[in-house]
Amino acid sequence: MTKRKLIRNLGLATGLLLAFAGSAQADHKGDVVKAKTPYPLADATQFVVQGRRDGVAASSERASGANCRVPQPSLSLAPRERAIEVREVSFNPRTCRTTFERGVPPRSAQPAASEKPQSAGASRAGGVQSLANGYRYSGYGKAWYTDARTGKMVTSVESGADWNTSGGCIGANNTYFRNTASTATGWREVSHRWSFINKDCDQVVSSVNAHFRDTYFTGCPGAIRAESFYNKVRFVGLPNGGIKGSRGSRNEPSCKDTLIAYFALYRR
């Protein structure tokens, strides 16, 4: 059964870290915009997170959720866990409050262990590619947006690594990234920046920033185009095989009732 909790500070034993400023009271159901979820998550837990507004917004902007910034999620996987996902399930534009759901995606939603996931009909930009042959550990983090009107993924950013350990220290490893944009629906990648650490004894890190644009996006009221920004989609591999990851992302304009955010960690 899905559980729902109100998070008041940092430090969740479940592996999801979300912080916010201010109090969080119950949402008014009439104000809440719910997202359609493509599949159920196992062991699901819901978390209500209070966002904050950037600058002074007009009343119409407050009503539509413009300038609302919500703290971004972090996830972790224990050495024997294979996948974990967090997604937005509802948003209250009046209170600037978002409900996240965390849980294990079904096998059908997890990419095959032998390949890095790819999206049909998408443009791709990749970094150093590795097949993980001869590596003890391998995994990646993926952040993506879906269009609530179609349920289709429109943009995504992945960062990952393959690594070995020796004496509790990370040895030879590879890092990589892959970005996708649904060109069939008008999205294009504008730019990206990739950074990595693959010679550090304590951890291996792959981190990506990316900017996407749809010049004729019709999903945001009053907007003729949409911009998606991913900030530090970060993957960290640890000596014991554990994985950590985090996602920073936003859309301009906000479009929180149309563009639904996801983040997941996978092992390969």
N, C-alpha and C positions, 0 to 999 in steps of 0.2 A: 504494500500500500504506500502511496506517495505521502511523504511527510512534508509539512510546511513549517518553517521557522522564521523568526525575525532576528536578523543578525545585528548586534549592537556594537561589536568591536572586532578586532583581528583575532586570528588564532583558532581556526576550526580544525578539529581532529580529523574530520572527514577528508581533508586534502584540498578543499576549496577555500581560498583566502579572498575575502571581499571586505573593503573598508568604506565607511561613509561618514559624513559629518552631519550632525543634527539628529533629531528624534524621528521615529517612523511610527506613524499611527495607521490604523486600518484604512485601506483604500475604499473609496465609494465605488461600488460595482458599476454604476452607470458611467463612470469616467474611464474605466479600464478598457484598453484595447488588447485583445488576446491574439496571440500568434498561433497559427496552425502548425502543430508538430508533426514531422514526417513519420516518426516511429516512436514507440515507447522506450524509455530508458529503464533498465533494471536497477533495483536498489535506489530509486530516485528520491531526492530530497530537494525541496524548494526553499529559496532564500529571498526575502524581500530586502531590497537595497535602496537606500535613499540617495538620490543624485543631488547635484547642485547646478545652479544656472550661472553661465558666464555672462557678465555684464548685466545691463538693464534691458529687459525684454518688454515689448509692448504686450498689452493684454491679449491680442490675437496670437502672438508668438507663444505666450504662456499656455494658451488653450491648445495649441498644436504641438507643444513639447519642444519648440525651437530653443536653442541655447541650453538645453538640458544635458549635462555631462554626468555619466554614471561611472563609478569606479570599475576598473576592469578586472577580470578574473585571472587567478592563477590556479594551476592544477598540479598534481603530483601522482606518480605511479610507483608503487612498491615493486621490488625486483620481479615478483611473480605475477603481477597484474598486467593485463594486456591492453586495456583501453579504458579511457574515461572521457566524458564529454560534459560540457556546460553550455546552456543555451538560454536565450531570452524567451519567456513564455507569456509575459504580459507587461504592459506599460501604462502608467497613469500620467498623461501629459499635464494634468492640472497640478498634481503633487510632485511631479518629477521623480516618480518611484517605479522601479523595475523589479519584476520577479524573475529570478534565474532558477533553472532546474539543473541539477547535477546528477549524473548516474552513468551506468555502463551501457553503451550502445549495443544493439543486437549484432550478432555475427554478420547478418546480411548487410549491415551498414558499415562494417569495418572493412577497410581495404585488404586485399589478399596479402599475406605475409611475405610473398616472394617478389612483390613489386611495389614501387612507389605509385600512389594513386594518380590517375589522370582523369580529366574531364572532357568528354566528347564535345566537339564544337567549340573548343576554347583555345585561345592563344597561350603560349607557354614561354616562360623565361626561366632558365635553370642555372644553378651554380655548379660546383664540382659534383659530378655524379659518381656514386659508388654502388656496387652491387652487394655489399656486405659479405662477400665471400671471405671466410677466414676470420670473421669478427665474432666475438662472443656476444656483444650487445648491439642492438640496432633499434632506432625508433625516431619518431618525429612528432612535431606539433603542427596542427593545422587550424587556421582561423579562416572563417568564410562567412559570407552573407548570402541569404536566399531572398528571393522576391516573394513576398507573402501572397501575391496574386496568382502566382504560377507554381510556387513551391520549388522552383529551380534555383540552383546555385548560380550567382552572377559573378562573384569574384572570390578568390581564395589565395592565401599565402601559406606556404609550408616551410619549415626549417627543421633539419634533423642531423643525425650523426650516426656513425658506426664506430665502435670502440672496443678495445681490449683492456684488461687490467693485469698488473703484475705487482705482487707485494702490496696490494692496496692502492696502487698508483695507476692512473690511466696511461696506457702506452700508445702504440700506433693507432690512429683513428682517421676517419674521413668525415667531412662536414659537407652539407649540401643545402640547397633551397630550391623551391619551385613555386612560381606564381602562375595563376590562371585567370583569364577573363573571358566571359561568355560573349564572344564577338558576334554571335548570331542575334543577340538581343541588344547590341549596341555598345557594350562595354569594351574599353581599351585600357591597357596599362600605360600610364604616363611616365613613370619613373620608378626606380627601386634602388635600395642601398643594402648591401649584405655585409655583415661582419662575422668573424668566427675566431675561435681559439681552439686549435687542435694540437697544441704541444704543452698543455697545462697538466700538471700531475694530478690536480684535485678534481678537475672537471673538463668536459668538452662542451663548447658553447657554439650555437649557430643562431644568429639573430637577423631579422629582415624588417626593413621599413619599405612600404610600397604605396604608390598613389595610382588610383584608377579613376576613370571618368566615363560617363555616358552622356554624350552631348545632347541627346534628345530624350532623356528619361522623363516619363510622364507620371511617375509614382509619387512625386512630392507636390503638394498643392502650391501653385504659384511659381513653380520652378521649371525652367526649360532644360536644365541639365543637373546631374548629380555627381558628386565627388566622393570617393571612398578613400580614406587614409588608414593605413595599418602602421602602427608605431610599435616597434620592437616585439614582433612575434618571435618569442625567444624560446629556444630549446636547450636544456642542460642535461647532459648525461653524467652520472656519478660513478665512482669506482665500484660500488656494490651492485651496479646495474639499475639503480633507481633513476627515475626521470622526473624532471621538473619543467614546467613551461608556463608562459604567460602571454597574454594578448592585450595589446592596446589598439583600439580602432574607433573610428567615428565616421559619420557621413555629414556632408554639407549639401543641402540643408539636412536637418536631423532625420526625417523620414522613418522614425522608429516604428511606425505602424505599417510600413511597407518593406523596409530592409531589415531582416531579422538576423541577429548576430549569433554565431556559434564558435566554439573553440573546443578542440579535443587533442588528447595525446594518444598515440598508437605505438605499439611495438611491431617491428617487421620480422 
